[in-house]
Amino acid sequence: MEKDTAPASTNTSVMDVLFTEKCDIEILDATKSISDFMDDKIKERHSVDSEVPFFVANLDDLFQKHIRWLRNLPRVKPFYAVKCNSTPAVIRVLRILGTGFDCASKGEIELALSLGATPDQIIYAHTTKPQSHIKYACTRGVDMMTFDSEEELLKVSACHTKAKLVLRISVDDSKSAVRLNQKFGAKLSKVEKLLERCKELDLEVMGVSFHVGSGCTDSSAYRQAIEDARHVFDTAILLGFQMRLLDIGGGFPGNEDFHIQFDEFSEVISEALDEFFPADSGVQVIAEPGRYYVESAFTLAVNVFAKKVVMDDVTEIRGADSDTVMMYYISDGVYGSINCLLNDPAHTNVAPYLHRVVDSSERRYQSIIWGPTCDSLDRVTDTYWMPEVHVGDWLLIDNMGAYSVSVSSDFNGFDKAHVYPVLSAHTWNMNVSHS
Ligand SMILES: Cc1ncc(COP(=O)(O)O)c(C=O)c1O
């Protein structure tokens, strides 16, 4: 295939890199769209009588997200949070794009390294680590790691004396749906004592990190956190540390439906960086985006394998306000890929729609969609209006890439969704530059 002439590139194409790795990415030529691919997979499922759910992962979307990141936050190097979705094709593509990786355990470090990341591209971003995982990081040369307590320092000083430590501070997350700062982060009042302890233990502190929480509805939380980090930098510098890294964490929205756009967050962050960590300060700025990169890239396809039409006793159904309520049972649910409904308050808009073409004149029914398991908590929609669906139909759900694949279980013996990563031929032929 002929290669595109893409801007600012070396001679390495996406194809050159991925070919050698024999990965499972399907390449769509110009005549085939993602929705054609989705149709083919549904036909394949029908032909073998399979209801097993699946994801189509549009890897081109990762490229678009990365371009937007570089445009909006050129000073901030993203270290993708592997926990969010550790599908190998995702990690491979992000590695090609030049992101680093936020790993939270030995397993995630192993995965990132096995997929080509180098130790210096990894931050071990968990403040409370099992000792054996710290030892593993040490043997693999992963030095950059976060901490927020004296106990952690003692472990690090016993297992990894070359660690380059990043002090995670507790920041205001009161405007976020997922709040992390009760569990993680040192209070500002404790910072000086902790830094002094690092000196006593002869440990190197290189930076400060924070996480404002996910589903953040107030962009000024980042500004305040960056200002707080500046104070910690000043304290650490007075104590003699060579502070050179600021890590602004994750929490950036992964789809356009979120009520604050990425553009607003990035504008606030850029202004705060210019004020508290200007470009000539010599401080490298990184972030740990998870959902930002993967949420919109994944569409989930689920099979409707059972149906009940409720007409007589609708009043007994929670939230029913029509004479007919449809109940559908689908092949994935809150214990599988749609676990965000239980586990991720930052992701609430799960909106299934029919795979077939729907006529605008079709009657809509109040529909309750249940997941496949025996548990009554396994409820995907409540008072949701949609055209009539039949057993054997497939429903699609967009924006399902974050904390879905990685948290999913096979509770009750139902198969987990398979992931089909796809890339357009255009992107496959693109040249990429490496930093
Ligand atoms: C330390 C850390 N970094 C990054 C992330 C990623 O957050 P998000 O997916 O909202 O960007 C998380 C999520 O819990 C986290 O705990």
The ligand as an SDF file (V2000), in Angstrom:
LIG
                    3D

 16 16  0  0  0  0  0  0  0  0999 V2000
   -4.3980    8.0340   39.9730 C   0  0  0  0  0  0  0  0  0  0  0  0
   -5.3560    8.0820   38.8420 C   0  0  0  0  0  0  0  0  0  0  0  0
   -4.9500    8.6480   37.6950 N   0  0  0  0  0  0  0  0  0  0  0  0
   -5.7640    8.7050   36.6180 C   0  0  0  0  0  0  0  0  0  0  0  0
   -7.0430    8.1980   36.6600 C   0  0  0  0  0  0  0  0  0  0  0  0
   -7.8920    8.3030   35.4210 C   0  0  0  0  0  0  0  0  0  0  0  0
   -9.0420    9.0580   35.6040 O   0  0  0  0  0  0  0  0  0  0  0  0
   -9.9870    9.3680   34.3810 P   0  0  0  0  0  0  0  0  0  0  0  0
  -10.2720    8.0810   33.6970 O   0  0  0  0  0  0  0  0  0  0  0  0
  -11.2140    9.9860   34.9350 O   0  0  0  0  0  0  0  0  0  0  0  0
   -9.2320   10.3080   33.4790 O   0  0  0  0  0  0  0  0  0  0  0  0
   -7.5280    7.6330   37.8490 C   0  0  0  0  0  0  0  0  0  0  0  0
   -8.8890    7.1040   37.9320 C   0  0  0  0  0  0  0  0  0  0  0  0
   -9.3630    6.6270   38.9350 O   0  0  0  0  0  0  0  0  0  0  0  0
   -6.6510    7.5630   38.9770 C   0  0  0  0  0  0  0  0  0  0  0  0
   -7.0580    7.0220   40.1310 O   0  0  0  0  0  0  0  0  0  0  0  0
  1  2  1  0
  2  3  1  0
  2 15  2  0
  3  4  2  0
  4  5  1  0
  5  6  1  0
  5 12  2  0
  6  7  1  0
  7  8  1  0
  8  9  2  0
  8 10  1  0
  8 11  1  0
 12 13  1  0
 12 15  1  0
 13 14  2  0
 15 16  1  0
M  END
$$$$
